[in-house]
Amino acid sequence: MLTGKLTRLRALEPTDAESLARWLDDPVVSHWMVNDYPMSLAQVVKRCEERPRNTYGNLVLCIESLREKRALGVIALIGAEPESGWAEMSIYIGEPDFRSGGYGTDALRVVCRYGFDQMRLHGIWLVVVSENAGARRVYEKVGFVEEGRQRQRFYRDGKWHDLVMMSLLADELID
């Protein structure tokens, strides 16, 4: 079990489908995400039921509050390859009441520690929209640094935004 001070990370279950559908339909959650087209609850349920098991190269976990045992969001390490020692990370907190208070930061630390200690990754990288200041602060709190920028690659709110690439090496994780 992957446990932090505030969160526990566990495999996604088909019973999480209703929460996932609600979160992905929430404009606050999806605002800075590259989204699929809208999905019905039935489509989300089917996706959860058919979801392949977690592997080294594709680890997708539900973030659960430790105290309330309530599903809060999703965190993933994807594209991991033993040859390169790198994986891409993504995260979102879907439950409005848990978007502050350190839950995202805690889950991020837990998954990074797991990636470095158990998966033997050398580094973890991510891409974030430059205007997503809240997410960037969380990433910086755990040690992610900006590596580069792709100019005007994300369209939202009637204008183009830069994408910022950030990364964290195993010895840079701030606990």
Backbone torsions as a table, in degrees:
resi	resn	phi	psi	omega
1	MET	NA	137.1	-179.7
2	LEU	-99.9	108.0	-173.3
3	THR	-127.4	137.3	174.2
4	GLY	-113.0	-156.4	178.9
5	LYS	-79.3	-29.9	-176.9
6	LEU	-120.4	-19.8	-171.3
7	THR	-131.4	160.8	172.0
8	ARG	-129.3	136.9	178.1
9	LEU	-105.8	131.3	-178.0
10	ARG	-142.1	165.4	177.7
11	ALA	-62.3	146.9	173.9
12	LEU	-68.7	141.1	178.8
13	GLU	-116.9	154.4	174.8
14	PRO	-55.3	-29.3	179.3
15	THR	-69.3	-11.3	176.9
16	ASP	-82.5	-8.0	-172.7
17	ALA	-57.7	-42.3	-178.9
18	GLU	-62.1	-43.3	177.4
19	SER	-64.2	-45.0	179.5
20	LEU	-58.3	-45.3	-179.9
21	ALA	-61.8	-42.3	179.6
22	ARG	-64.9	-43.8	-179.4
23	TRP	-63.8	-46.2	-177.5
24	LEU	-68.1	-20.6	177.4
25	ASP	-87.8	-8.8	-178.4
26	ASP	-80.5	119.2	-177.9
27	PRO	-62.0	-26.7	177.4
28	VAL	-69.1	-42.1	179.9
29	VAL	-68.6	-47.1	-171.5
30	SER	-85.1	-5.6	-173.2
31	HIS	-53.6	-47.5	-177.0
32	TRP	-102.0	11.2	179.9
33	MET	-93.8	148.7	168.5
34	VAL	-84.5	106.5	-170.8
35	ASN	-98.3	152.7	164.7
36	ASP	-72.2	175.9	173.4
37	TYR	-68.6	157.5	-178.8
38	PRO	-53.2	141.9	179.5
39	MET	-122.5	145.9	174.7
40	SER	-75.7	165.4	175.5
41	LEU	-59.1	-40.0	179.4
42	ALA	-60.7	-38.8	178.8
43	GLN	-68.4	-39.4	178.1
44	VAL	-66.4	-42.4	177.2
45	VAL	-58.4	-47.5	-179.4
46	LYS	-61.2	-42.9	178.8
47	ARG	-60.8	-41.8	179.1
48	CYS	-66.7	-41.4	-179.0
49	GLU	-67.8	-32.9	-177.1
50	GLU	-95.5	2.0	-177.4
51	ARG	-59.4	129.1	178.0
52	PRO	-66.5	158.0	-179.8
53	ARG	-66.7	155.2	177.6
54	ASN	-64.4	140.7	178.1
55	THR	-136.8	175.4	176.7
56	TYR	-55.3	-41.9	-175.9
57	GLY	-84.6	-10.0	-176.8
58	ASN	-152.0	89.5	-177.5
59	LEU	-110.7	110.4	-179.6
60	VAL	-121.2	123.5	-173.3
61	LEU	-128.2	149.9	173.4
62	CYS	-86.2	135.4	173.4
63	ILE	-90.9	125.2	-178.1
64	GLU	-123.3	139.6	175.8
65	SER	-69.7	133.4	-176.4
66	LEU	-65.6	-44.2	-176.2
67	ARG	-75.7	-48.4	-175.8
68	GLU	-86.1	-13.5	-175.8
69	LYS	54.1	45.0	-177.1
70	ARG	-115.9	134.2	176.7
71	ALA	-65.3	130.5	-175.7
72	LEU	-115.6	-30.2	-173.8
73	GLY	178.6	-162.8	-175.2
74	VAL	-135.1	142.4	174.9
75	ILE	-136.6	145.2	-175.3
76	ALA	-144.6	146.6	165.6
77	LEU	-117.8	115.4	-175.1
78	ILE	-126.9	157.8	176.8
79	GLY	71.0	17.9	-179.8
80	ALA	-68.1	138.5	176.6
81	GLU	-135.3	128.3	180.0
82	PRO	-59.3	-31.1	-178.1
83	GLU	-66.2	-36.1	-177.6
84	SER	-97.3	-27.3	-178.7
85	GLY	74.1	20.7	-178.3
86	TRP	-124.4	151.2	173.7
87	ALA	-142.8	154.2	174.5
88	GLU	-94.6	140.0	-178.7
89	MET	-114.6	142.1	170.5
90	SER	-140.3	153.4	-176.8
91	ILE	-155.3	147.2	164.4
92	TYR	-152.0	147.1	174.1
93	ILE	-105.1	118.0	-175.7
94	GLY	-90.0	-31.2	-177.2
95	GLU	-79.2	119.1	-176.1
96	PRO	-55.7	-38.9	-176.7
97	ASP	-69.4	-10.4	-176.0
98	PHE	-117.0	12.5	-178.8
99	ARG	-77.9	-9.1	171.9
100	SER	-130.6	170.9	179.1
101	GLY	100.6	3.4	173.1
102	GLY	93.6	3.3	-177.5
103	TYR	-64.7	-45.1	178.2
104	GLY	-64.4	-42.7	178.4
105	THR	-61.4	-44.4	-179.6
106	ASP	-62.7	-47.9	179.9
107	ALA	-61.7	-39.4	178.7
108	LEU	-62.4	-44.8	177.9
109	ARG	-61.4	-42.8	-178.4
110	VAL	-62.4	-48.0	-176.9
111	VAL	-69.4	-35.3	177.3
112	CYS	-66.7	-43.7	178.0
113	ARG	-60.3	-42.7	177.4
114	TYR	-61.6	-46.1	179.6
115	GLY	-59.2	-42.8	-178.2
116	PHE	-76.1	-44.6	-174.4
117	ASP	-81.4	-45.4	-174.2
118	GLN	-93.2	-38.7	-178.1
119	MET	-88.9	-9.7	-178.7
120	ARG	59.1	38.2	175.4
121	LEU	-73.5	150.7	174.4
122	HIS	-92.9	-32.9	-178.2
123	GLY	-154.5	158.5	177.8
124	ILE	-130.1	135.1	-179.3
125	TRP	-126.9	163.6	179.1
126	LEU	-154.7	165.8	175.1
127	VAL	-126.3	134.0	-178.3
128	VAL	-137.1	145.2	176.0
129	VAL	-67.4	134.8	-173.4
130	SER	-57.0	-33.7	-178.9
131	GLU	-80.6	-4.2	179.3
132	ASN	-83.1	72.3	-173.0
133	ALA	-63.0	-37.2	180.0
134	GLY	-62.4	-45.8	178.9
135	ALA	-65.1	-42.5	-179.5
136	ARG	-61.2	-38.6	177.6
137	ARG	-62.3	-43.5	178.9
138	VAL	-61.2	-46.9	-179.3
139	TYR	-61.2	-42.8	-179.8
140	GLU	-65.9	-33.5	178.9
141	LYS	-59.1	-33.7	-178.8
142	VAL	-95.2	-0.9	172.9
143	GLY	115.2	-2.1	178.1
144	PHE	-63.7	141.9	177.8
145	VAL	-124.1	150.8	177.8
146	GLU	-72.1	131.0	179.4
147	GLU	-107.7	-31.3	-176.6
148	GLY	-174.7	-179.7	-174.2
149	ARG	-144.7	136.6	171.1
150	GLN	-105.7	116.7	-173.5
151	ARG	-75.7	132.9	173.8
152	GLN	46.6	58.4	-178.2
153	ARG	-108.7	-4.8	-174.9
154	PHE	-133.1	124.5	-177.1
155	TYR	-103.6	123.4	178.3
156	ARG	-158.6	147.4	176.6
157	ASP	57.7	34.3	175.8
158	GLY	77.6	12.1	177.1
159	LYS	-150.4	165.4	179.6
160	TRP	-90.8	140.8	-179.1
161	HIS	-123.5	151.5	175.0
162	ASP	-76.8	151.1	170.4
163	LEU	-105.9	134.3	-178.9
164	VAL	-107.5	127.3	175.2
165	MET	-93.6	130.8	179.2
166	MET	-127.7	153.3	178.1
167	SER	-145.9	163.4	-180.0
168	LEU	-140.3	127.5	174.4
169	LEU	-92.7	157.7	-174.4
170	ALA	-53.7	-39.0	-177.0
171	ASP	-86.3	5.3	-179.6
172	GLU	-104.4	-5.4	-177.5
173	LEU	-62.2	126.3	178.4
174	ILE	-97.1	113.3	177.9
175	ASP	-88.2	NA	NA
